[in-house]
Amino acid sequence: MEFINLGKPIKIRIGEVSNCYWTTLRTGERIDLSAELGLHYGLSVKTTEGKINNQVVETKQIDIFDEAAKTFPKAKTFLEELFEIKGIGKNTAKDIVNWGTKEKLIEVIALGGSLPFRNDIEIKLRKVYGKK
């Protein structure tokens, strides 16, 4: 699905967790991403011109955008929760959200698995999300 960045330039992780790279998406640039990732990064859906009979209309790239926006606001809420934890900054919070969802974090902590973050961040995450 094609998205466009209408805000400030952002870094986007592309690829699988074990084989990925970061790219900067500048203002006005377009990128193909899954609906979940595009909405997570706060990108806008690309609109295209189409025709219905002889009338030119502007259409969204997908029809389910509004439903998808209702389905995926959890990542933003999780990001806001991370911002409230003392010692976790903006970039670290974004890295945590890119790594996985709140549910995945709680599950890994409950199973006693290790998290791919600095020790001090891991301790804070375990303290906040380990008791749920």
C-alpha positions in Angstrom: 0.0 0.0 0.0 1.4 3.4 -0.9 1.8 6.1 1.8 3.1 9.6 1.7 4.9 11.5 4.5 3.2 14.9 5.0 5.1 15.6 8.3 8.7 15.9 9.4 11.3 13.4 8.0 11.2 10.1 9.9 13.3 7.0 10.1 11.6 3.8 9.1 12.8 0.3 9.6 12.5 -1.9 6.5 12.7 -5.7 6.4 12.6 -8.6 8.9 13.9 -8.2 12.5 17.0 -10.3 11.8 17.7 -8.7 8.4 16.6 -5.0 8.4 17.8 -1.5 7.5 16.8 2.0 8.4 15.8 4.6 5.8 14.8 8.2 6.1 11.5 9.2 4.6 11.6 12.9 3.9 8.6 15.2 3.7 6.6 14.5 0.5 8.3 11.2 -0.2 6.2 8.1 -0.9 6.7 4.5 0.2 5.0 1.1 -0.1 4.3 -0.3 3.4 1.7 -2.6 4.9 -1.4 -0.9 6.2 -0.4 -1.6 9.9 3.1 0.0 9.5 2.0 3.0 7.5 -0.7 3.8 10.1 1.8 3.1 13.0 4.3 5.7 11.5 1.4 8.2 11.1 1.8 8.4 7.3 -1.0 9.5 5.0 -2.6 7.3 2.4 -1.8 8.3 -1.1 -4.8 9.5 -3.1 -5.2 9.0 -6.8 -7.4 10.4 -9.5 -9.9 8.1 -10.9 -12.9 8.3 -13.2 -16.5 7.3 -12.6 -18.0 7.5 -16.1 -16.9 11.0 -17.3 -16.5 12.5 -13.8 -12.9 12.8 -12.3 -12.9 11.9 -8.6 -10.1 11.6 -6.0 -10.0 8.2 -4.4 -7.9 6.7 -1.6 -5.5 4.0 -2.4 -7.5 1.6 -0.2 -11.2 1.5 0.8 -10.6 0.2 4.3 -8.5 3.1 5.6 -11.0 4.4 8.1 -11.6 0.9 9.5 -7.8 0.3 9.7 -7.4 3.6 11.5 -9.9 2.4 14.2 -8.1 -1.0 14.4 -4.5 0.2 14.9 -4.5 3.1 17.3 -3.0 0.8 20.0 0.5 1.5 18.8 0.1 5.2 19.4 -1.4 4.6 22.9 1.5 2.2 23.7 4.0 4.9 22.5 2.4 7.5 24.7 2.6 5.0 27.7 6.3 4.6 27.0 6.8 8.4 26.9 5.4 8.5 30.5 8.1 6.1 31.9 10.9 8.2 33.4 14.2 7.5 31.7 12.7 6.4 28.3 13.1 9.0 25.7 11.4 9.6 22.3 13.9 7.6 20.3 14.0 4.6 22.7 10.2 4.6 22.9 10.0 4.5 19.1 12.5 1.6 19.0 10.4 -0.3 21.5 7.2 0.2 19.4 9.1 -0.9 16.3 10.3 -4.0 18.1 6.7 -5.1 19.0 3.4 -4.5 20.6 2.5 -4.0 24.2 1.1 -7.5 24.3 4.3 -9.0 22.9 6.3 -7.1 25.5 4.1 -8.4 28.3 4.3 -11.9 27.0 8.1 -11.9 26.7 8.5 -10.5 30.2 6.0 -13.1 31.6 7.9 -15.9 30.0 11.2 -14.6 31.3 12.7 -13.9 27.9 15.3 -11.2 27.3 14.6 -7.9 25.6 16.8 -6.4 22.9 17.3 -3.1 24.8 19.9 -1.7 27.2 19.8 -3.2 30.7 18.5 -0.1 32.3 15.6 0.1 29.8 14.9 -3.6 30.2 14.7 -3.2 34.0 12.2 -0.2 33.7 10.0 -2.2 31.2 10.0 -5.2 33.5 9.0 -3.0 36.4 6.1 -1.4 34.6 4.8 -4.3 32.4 5.9 -7.3 34.4 3.1 -7.1 36.9 0.2 -7.2 34.4 
